[in-house]
Amino acid sequence: MLYNYIMIRKAIVAVVVVAVVGVGVFYYFKKTTVVSTTTGGLFGAQTSTTTNKTDVLPEVATGTQPAFIPGSGQAIPRLYELHNTPVAGVTFVEMGSGKKYVVSARYIERAVGNIFDTDLSTYVESRIVNETRSRLSEALWGQNGKSVVIRSLVGSVIKTSILNLSNPTKALAPDGTKNFMTVAEISLPDSIPFMATAEDGTNKLFYLQNGTSAVGSITTFKNTSTSKSFTSLFKEWIPQFPNQNLVTLTTKASVNTPGFLFFLNTKTKALNKILGDINGLTTLTNQDGSMILYSETKDGLPKLSVYDIQNKEKRDLSIQTLAEKCVWGKKETSVVYCAVPRTIPEAFYPDQWYQGSVQFSDSLWKIDTKTTIAQEIATSQDFKFFKLDITNMGISSNDVYLLFINKTTDTPWVFRITE
């Protein structure tokens, strides 16, 4: 969804979900992205949950990180701010294997569209594209960082383009400097409200267009001919694209509105209801579509649960956070990593968090969704220099690194899971 566009609009819409869902009230807000995800006993996997409520927003620290010079040979910090200006989106770029395995973070600046890589073994940053694009609102990466969808708001119109990146033909320019990557740009239709890129690395993306009904289409990063896969009278869908055969569609969340989740089979076009009648519903489906992490609003607070589709079993994780502040592990496929607020201010969730009127100060937790056992992996001591409101979390394929955006500054961060 478009970051700034959603944040500034609020509307009341009639909820009609494929003629079977019912009626509710939804709002337009800010999301992201995807991606995401206490001290003092906010929750425990085997114990009751306690809550520290306050009417005061958490103070956001503005201190500086400990002195560290990238590439100097100093010990690499586990937690690190990769770039000190806002970015529109961040992703991993992973190359090689074994001793030649290299993992980098790739991100595009919000203000001018500069694209950077940071080698996560050194934290050395380099600019990789010698082009600028101004005032980006959102960037959705795909194909291991080789393609990115950029979105911006021009007047009242959402503009969307695809950038396909290609390596330079030579490693060095004639003067010995590094060549920049080349960029091919493709435009998509105007006013796409919601979209998602395939999370399995395939060359596909899904987007919605609204007319008299919402129409969902699948296209590719390089050939933008479309295949219509979905039509609905209801227009407020948040899509996720876990793999090339599955798109998930979740109704936009609001505190007092029943939410619904549907699975769309991209081959057969079959639409199946998975979850429903859950207030404040936000969802995060794992890559093979077998498990759904979801949050709901209960007693004024966001509560996290997991739904096992095959066994039709719900497990309460006794955690107070939102699903979009989490990410599924890739090696440990039953594990999720979540950003969990240390305290939760009195507010309407998730509405006021989307709107930015509420901020969190998070810790990081690792949760086994089968056993519901949770372990804090980044404490307030790790975050002593900054208070982070974490969103758009991603994980490397070896479950070693977490990438995320600090919602209060829109800057990209990395956390190394292993000591």
SULBEL-V413784 format. One record per backbone hydrogen bond with DSSP energy under -0.5 kcal/mol. NH is the residue of the N-H (numbers start at 0). CO is the residue of the C=O. Records with the same first field share a line. If there is no record, write none. Layout:
BEGIN
NH->CO, CO
END
This chain:
BEGIN
1->192
5->1
6->2
7->3
8->4, 5
12->10
15->13
17->15
19->16
20->16
28->26
34->32
40->37
41->37
43->46
46->43
49->40, 41
52->50
57->358
60->58
62->384
69->67
70->121
71->68
79->413
81->79, 411
82->411
86->409
87->107
88->107
90->105
92->103
94->101
99->96
100->97
101->94
103->92
104->117
105->90
106->115
107->88
108->113
109->85
112->108
115->106
116->125
117->104
118->123
119->102
121->118
122->118
123->118
125->116
127->114
128->114
129->180
130->128
132->111
134->110
135->109
136->150
137->150
138->87
139->148
140->138
141->146
145->141, 142
146->141
147->162
148->139
149->147, 160
150->137
151->158
153->151, 156
154->152
155->153
156->153
158->151, 156
160->149
161->185
162->147
163->161, 183
164->145, 162
165->181
172->176
175->172
178->170
180->127
181->165
183->163
185->161
187->159
190->157
192->190, 207
195->205
197->203
198->240
200->197
203->201
204->218
205->195
206->216
207->193
208->214
210->208, 212
213->231
214->208
215->229
216->206
217->226
218->204
219->222
220->202
223->221
226->217
228->215
229->215
231->213
233->15
236->234
237->249
238->236
239->247
242->245
245->242
246->263
247->239
248->261
249->237
250->259
251->235
256->253
258->277
260->274
261->248
262->271
263->246
264->262, 269
265->244, 263
268->264
271->262
273->260
274->260
277->258
278->276
279->253, 256
280->277
281->294
283->292
285->290
288->285
291->306
292->283
293->291, 304
294->281
295->302
296->278
297->295, 300
300->297
302->295
303->318
304->293
305->314
306->291
307->312
308->289, 306
309->289
311->307
312->307
314->305
316->303
318->303
320->318
324->321
325->322
326->336
328->334
332->330
334->331
335->366
336->326
337->364
338->324
339->337, 362
341->360
343->51
344->342
345->53
348->346
351->347
353->349
354->350
355->351, 352
356->351
357->351
361->387
362->339
363->377
364->337
365->374
366->335
367->372
368->333, 366
371->367
374->365
376->363
377->363
382->378
383->380
385->382
387->385
389->387
390->404
391->31, 323
393->402
395->400
398->395
401->414
402->393
403->412
404->390
405->410
406->388, 404
408->405
409->405
410->405
412->403
413->79
414->401
415->77
416->399, 414
417->399
END
